[in-house]
Structure formats: C-alpha cells, structure tokens
Amino acid sequence: MSLWEIRKSVKPWVSGETILFGCSGGTDSMALAAALLKESNNSKIIPVVVDHGLQSNSAEIAAQTVAKLKELGYSEVATARANVEVTDGLEASARRARYLIFKQFIDSYQPKYFMLAHTLNDQAESVLLGLARGSGARSLSGMATVNNIFVRPLLKNTRAQTEAACIEAGIKVWDDPHNLDERFARVKVRKNLLPIFEENLGPGITEALARTADLLRDDADALDDFANQYFSQADASNLDVAELERLPKAIRTRVLRLAIYKAGAPSGMLSADHIASAEALISDWHGQKEVSLPGNVKLSRISGRITLSTL
C-alpha cells in the first residue's frame, strides 16, 4: 500500500490544471510520477527531465528516464540539457542550472504547479546540514511544501515509502552514483550521521528533525512578517539608527537584509558575516568605516542614519 501513501500526498494538489514535475529517474521522482498518473483528475501532467551532462552516459540516462516515463503512461515529456558551470560546488551549481531550465518550462507551459519530489528524509538532511553550518532559523526551517509555484507534496513521506511504491508499481529506478559519493556533505549526513543518531538515540530521529524544520519555519515566517511590515514604512536607503536600535535583533537583521537586497545585492549572496558587519554599525558603533557588500553595495553610518548606496 506504499503507492497509496504517495497518492494520498499528491491528491490534494491535482485538480484539472497543467502540472509539471521534475524527474531524474530516481526513486523519489519515479514514485511521484506513478502517483500523479493515478491521481491525474483530468490534469495535464508533464514530467521534466534534465540532462546535467555531469557523467559520460548522462544523455543515455536521460533517454532511459524518458522511455520509462512513456512506458508508465506519459505521452509528453519535456527534456533539456543543462549547462552546469561549477562556481560554488557541484551540487549547488547543478541545482542552479536545473532551476533555470525549470523556469524556462514554467514560462512555456504556464502550469499551476511545478512539483518536486523531496521527501521527509531530504528535509531531515537539510536540517542537519544547516546545523553544521551554524545557520539561522530560516535555513534550519528546511524546505517549504509550497514556495511560489514550486510544490513538494512528499515532504511527509519517507524514502522507504517511495522505494516501496516503486517496487509495488514495478518501476526500475536509476541510482545516481552521486548519491553514494561521500565527497558531498549531504551523502555523508545520509550514510554516516543519521544512522548513528538512529542507533544511539533511537528511531524517529528523521521525523523529529523534519518536525523541528516545521516549527522553525513558523517562527521564521513570523519574524519575516514583522520585518517586512517595518521595512514597508521605512526609507530603504536611509534607515534611522535610533529606530533600528529599538527593534529586536532578529527583526533588525532582517530589515538590514531587505534593505541591502533592495539596494542591489545579488539574490542569495549575503552571508551571516555580511549581515553581522552591517548590524555592527548599529549595535557596536565605534566610528568604523563603511561596510562593503556584494553587488557593490555600501553601508555607512552618518548622522544617526544608515545610508545605502551602490558604486
């Protein structure tokens, strides 16, 4: 009955509209593919297969995935080859290239949703990775079920369930060798850390970590809402230091982040150190020089104001 568990998770999201979903040919995405067919409800459902070109036989693997999907019952499969430029690690670079293609297909098909097959196990791994990096609440909150057009319907399902669903449906899946390569931090967490936790602390650690992500997301959402409310009424390029000092630090740092991005910092390029340097102009002011940030954004404290400018 494992396929039924996956079907129950996707059923609320399928209502007669066009839906795209990413499919690598692996266990999770093939389980999603099988469940979506069963619950199609007159929807136009189109798998998206991306060849990342990271292995010598990647084109063959992509073609095999397309063939499996058509054998499963899909009449249309969208395909593309990604141009992966490795700039900040292979995983991150491949993800960035993949999402660029996803967005191209979103523009082309105008779907109601684009589904991703992340599971509860992926969520738990994300929390542990965030802890190892010293991340804040937003990062530790992991992946949201809904993020704009992207939907992750399987975040309450385990990898064991997707594996059993594929066996039940008679689907032969592709095992990505990168999922066994311990050069990648996520693989180390999956193969080494989580089993140790389960062995020493008892079963249920994966579920507990995912639950922590849910709780932290609620907190992070509330803090973001407060910061957005303040920022919407502030002068984004000329912030009042006295007002910022009265804000709780968790709100203050979020306001600064919003202001820096609005000033022109590239999306996703601000680190915790960047924000700490900016926040020090308020909480640890001793006449320091301006703070230089990505995107040539400059922060200065002048006459009781935080001014933001770009070169």
Sequence and secondary structure as in RCSB ss.txt:
>XXXX:A:sequence
MSLWEIRKSVKPWVSGETILFGCSGGTDSMALAAALLKESNNSKIIPVVVDHGLQSNSAEIAAQTVAKLKELGYS
EVATARANVEVTDGLEASARRARYLIFKQFIDSYQPKYFMLAHTLNDQAESVLLGLARGSGARSLSGMATVNNIF
VRPLLKNTRAQTEAACIEAGIKVWDDPHNLDERFARVKVRKNLLPIFEENLGPGITEALARTADLLRDDADALDD
FANQYFSQADASNLDVAELERLPKAIRTRVLRLAIYKAGAPSGMLSADHIASAEALISDWHGQKEVSLPGNVKLS
RISGRITLSTL
>XXXX:A:secstr
 HHHHHHHHHGGG SSSEEEEE  SSHHHHHHHHHHHHT TT EEEEEEEE   STTHHHHHHHHHHHHHHHT S
  EEEE     SS HHHHHHHHHHHHHHHHHHHH  SEEE    HHHHHHHHHHHHHTT  HHHHT   SEETTE
E TTTTS HHHHHHHHHHHT      GGGG TTSHHHHIIIIIHHHHHHHH TTHHHHHHHHHHHHHHHHHHHHH
HHHHHHHTS TTEEEHHHHHHS HHHHHHHHHHHHHHHT  TT   HHHHHHHHHHHHS SS   EEEGGGEEEE
EETTEEEEEE 
